Amino acid sequence: MSTPFPLEPPLANFFTINGLSGQLQTPQYSQYIPALQSTLTALSTNINVLDYIDNPTGNMFSSYQLQTYNQQLGQYRYIYSYNQNAYSTATASGRSPRYFKFITYKDQSNYKTSVGLVDRLYDQTIMNIMFDIPWPPFSS
Protein backbone atom coordinates (compact mmCIF):
# COMPACT_ATOMS: atom_id res chain seq x y z
CA MET A 1 0.00 0.00 0.00
CA SER A 2 1.32 3.41 -0.96
CA THR A 3 1.02 6.33 1.44
CA PRO A 4 1.31 10.08 0.82
CA PHE A 5 3.97 10.36 3.51
CA PRO A 6 6.28 11.98 4.23
CA LEU A 7 4.86 15.39 3.51
CA GLU A 8 6.93 18.55 3.17
CA PRO A 9 7.84 20.05 6.55
CA PRO A 10 5.05 22.27 7.85
CA LEU A 11 5.39 26.03 8.04
CA ALA A 12 5.84 27.61 11.45
CA ASN A 13 2.16 28.59 11.67
CA PHE A 14 1.33 24.86 11.86
CA PHE A 15 2.27 24.92 15.54
CA THR A 16 -0.67 26.34 17.48
CA ILE A 17 -2.21 25.88 20.91
CA ASN A 18 -4.77 23.55 19.28
CA GLY A 19 -1.99 21.05 18.68
CA LEU A 20 -2.20 18.08 16.39
CA SER A 21 -5.94 17.67 17.00
CA GLY A 22 -6.58 21.14 15.58
CA GLN A 23 -4.42 20.53 12.52
CA LEU A 24 -6.02 17.15 11.76
CA GLN A 25 -9.39 18.91 11.59
CA THR A 26 -8.29 21.31 8.86
CA PRO A 27 -9.04 20.48 5.20
CA GLN A 28 -5.32 20.50 4.44
CA TYR A 29 -4.56 17.62 6.81
CA SER A 30 -7.89 15.84 7.43
CA GLN A 31 -7.56 14.19 4.03
CA TYR A 32 -4.60 12.21 5.39
CA ILE A 33 -6.37 10.68 8.40
CA PRO A 34 -7.20 7.30 6.75
CA ALA A 35 -3.67 6.87 5.38
CA LEU A 36 -2.18 7.98 8.68
CA GLN A 37 -4.27 5.48 10.67
CA SER A 38 -3.35 2.70 8.21
CA THR A 39 0.34 3.52 8.62
CA LEU A 40 0.06 3.58 12.42
CA THR A 41 -1.74 0.22 12.39
CA ALA A 42 0.86 -1.29 10.04
CA LEU A 43 3.59 -0.14 12.44
CA SER A 44 1.77 -1.95 15.29
CA THR A 45 1.36 1.23 17.33
CA ASN A 46 -1.50 1.65 19.76
CA ILE A 47 -2.20 5.14 18.48
CA ASN A 48 -5.67 6.00 17.23
CA VAL A 49 -5.66 9.22 15.19
CA LEU A 50 -9.30 9.85 16.02
CA ASP A 51 -8.35 10.16 19.70
CA TYR A 52 -6.46 13.33 18.79
CA ILE A 53 -9.47 14.77 17.03
CA ASP A 54 -11.91 13.80 19.78
CA ASN A 55 -9.72 15.23 22.54
CA PRO A 56 -8.62 18.72 21.52
CA THR A 57 -6.07 20.38 23.76
CA GLY A 58 -6.72 24.07 23.16
CA ASN A 59 -9.78 24.35 25.40
CA MET A 60 -8.19 22.72 28.46
CA PHE A 61 -6.19 25.73 29.66
CA SER A 62 -6.89 28.71 31.91
CA SER A 63 -6.54 32.19 30.42
CA TYR A 64 -3.15 32.59 32.14
CA GLN A 65 -1.95 29.25 30.74
CA LEU A 66 -3.16 30.21 27.28
CA GLN A 67 -1.26 33.49 27.43
CA THR A 68 1.91 31.77 28.64
CA TYR A 69 1.66 28.92 26.14
CA ASN A 70 0.95 31.29 23.25
CA GLN A 71 4.08 33.25 24.16
CA GLN A 72 6.08 30.03 24.21
CA LEU A 73 4.61 28.95 20.88
CA GLY A 74 5.46 32.35 19.41
CA GLN A 75 9.09 31.91 20.37
CA TYR A 76 9.05 28.33 19.08
CA ARG A 77 7.57 29.41 15.73
CA TYR A 78 10.15 32.18 15.36
CA ILE A 79 13.11 29.84 15.91
CA TYR A 80 11.49 27.04 13.90
CA SER A 81 11.00 29.41 10.96
CA TYR A 82 14.56 30.72 11.21
CA ASN A 83 15.99 27.20 11.34
CA GLN A 84 13.71 25.94 8.57
CA ASN A 85 14.94 28.75 6.32
CA ALA A 86 18.54 27.96 7.27
CA TYR A 87 17.96 24.29 6.43
CA SER A 88 16.32 25.09 3.07
CA THR A 89 19.07 27.53 2.11
CA ALA A 90 21.78 25.08 3.11
CA THR A 91 20.14 22.23 1.22
CA ALA A 92 19.87 24.34 -1.92
CA SER A 93 23.50 25.48 -1.70
CA GLY A 94 25.00 22.17 -0.55
CA ARG A 95 26.32 23.70 2.67
CA SER A 96 25.69 22.97 6.33
CA PRO A 97 22.80 24.89 7.90
CA ARG A 98 23.55 27.76 10.26
CA TYR A 99 20.88 27.41 12.88
CA PHE A 100 19.67 29.99 15.37
CA LYS A 101 22.22 30.85 18.07
CA PHE A 102 21.02 31.85 21.50
CA ILE A 103 22.58 34.92 23.06
CA THR A 104 21.78 34.04 26.66
CA TYR A 105 21.24 30.85 28.60
CA LYS A 106 17.80 32.18 29.61
CA ASP A 107 16.74 32.44 25.94
CA GLN A 108 17.88 28.88 25.33
CA SER A 109 16.10 27.67 28.45
CA ASN A 110 12.87 29.41 27.37
CA TYR A 111 13.17 27.76 23.96
CA LYS A 112 13.62 24.33 25.55
CA THR A 113 10.46 24.97 27.55
CA SER A 114 8.62 25.80 24.32
CA VAL A 115 9.90 22.56 22.74
CA GLY A 116 8.44 20.69 25.72
CA LEU A 117 5.06 22.30 25.06
CA VAL A 118 5.20 21.40 21.37
CA ASP A 119 6.08 17.82 22.31
CA ARG A 120 2.91 17.65 24.43
CA LEU A 121 0.73 19.15 21.69
CA TYR A 122 2.17 17.20 18.75
CA ASP A 123 2.67 13.44 19.04
CA GLN A 124 6.22 12.57 17.97
CA THR A 125 5.27 9.28 16.32
CA ILE A 126 2.61 10.89 14.16
CA MET A 127 4.82 13.85 13.28
CA ASN A 128 7.65 11.52 12.22
CA ILE A 129 5.28 9.64 9.93
CA MET A 130 3.63 12.70 8.42
CA PHE A 131 6.65 14.89 7.83
CA ASP A 132 10.17 14.43 6.57
CA ILE A 133 11.80 16.21 9.49
CA PRO A 134 13.68 15.10 12.59
CA TRP A 135 11.87 15.60 15.88
CA PRO A 136 12.13 18.10 17.39
CA PRO A 137 12.46 19.75 14.00
CA PHE A 138 15.38 21.95 13.07
CA SER A 139 16.73 21.94 16.62
CA SER A 140 19.28 24.45 17.75
N, C-alpha and C positions, 0 to 999 in steps of 0.2 A: 504494500500500500504506500502510495506517495503522499507526502505531507507538504504543506506550504512553508514549512519551517526550515531553516531559521529566517526570520524576517530581518529587514534592515534595523539597525539600532534605533530606538525611539528618540524623538526630540526631547529636550529638557522639559517641555510642558506636559509630557506624559506623566510625570511624577507629581501627583496631587494628593491632598488629604483623603480623597476617596479611595486611594490605593488601587490594587488590581481589580477589585470588585467593580469600581467605577469605570475603569477602562474596558473591562469585558462587557459592559453594557452599552458601549458606544458602537455605532454602525461600523466604524473602522475595524474594531477588534472582535465584535460579537460573531462575525462570520467565521471566525476561526475556532469557536468553541467545540464543535464536533470533532474536528481534526486534533485539537489539543487534548480532548478527553481520550480519544483513541490512542494517541501517543503515550499519554500517562498510563493508560491501561496496559499497553504493550510493554512498557517499562516496569510493570508490576509495582507501581506506586499505589499508595492508598489515598491518593488525592482525587477529590471530586471537584471539578471546575465549578459546578453549580453551587457548591458550598460558598465559594467566593462571591457569587452573585447574590445568593440568598442572605448573606451576612455582611452587609456593607460596613465599613469601618468609620466613615466620615461623620456619622451621626452619634457616635459613642463618646464624644469628648465634651468637656465643659467649655465655656467660652474662653477661659484662660488657656486651657490646653490647646484649643484651636488656634489661638493667637500665637502661642509658643511654637506649635508644630508647623504652622504656616511660615513663621520666620525661619525655622530650621530647613523646611523644604525650599524656601527661597534661596538660602545659601547653597543647599545641595544642587539645585537647578543651575545656579550660576557656575559653580565649579564643574558640574557635569557638562554643561555647554562648552565651557572653556576647554576642558579635556577632550571632549568629542571633536571639537574643531582642530585641536592639536593632533589628534589621532588621524583625522581625515587628511589634513595637510601633510603629515608625515608619510602616510600611506601613498598619497599621490606623488610625493617627491622621492620616495625610497629612503627616507631618513628616519631616525628614531624620534618619537614624539617628545615634545617638551611640555610636560604637564604642569599644572598649576603648582606654584611654590608658595607655601605659607610663610608669612612674615613673622608671626608670633606663634608660640606654642598654644596660646588660648584660641587662636583662629583654627589651628589644626584640631584641637580638642573639640571645638564647636562643630567642625565638619564631621568628625568621627561620631558625634552624637547624632547628627543629621543622617549619617549612613545607617546607624542603628534604627532610626525611625523608618527609613525606606525599607530596610530589611523586614520590619514588622508589617509594613503595608503591601509589600510585593514579594510573593513567595519565590524563593531562589530557584527551586526546581522548575517552576513554570516559566520564570524569566529566562533561564538557561535554554529551555526548549524553544520558546518563542523567538528569541533574539540571538543574533550572532555577536554576543559581547560577553566578556568575562564578568563575573559578579563578585563584588560590586563593580559596576562598569567604570572604566576609565579612572581607576583609583589613582590618587596622588601618593 
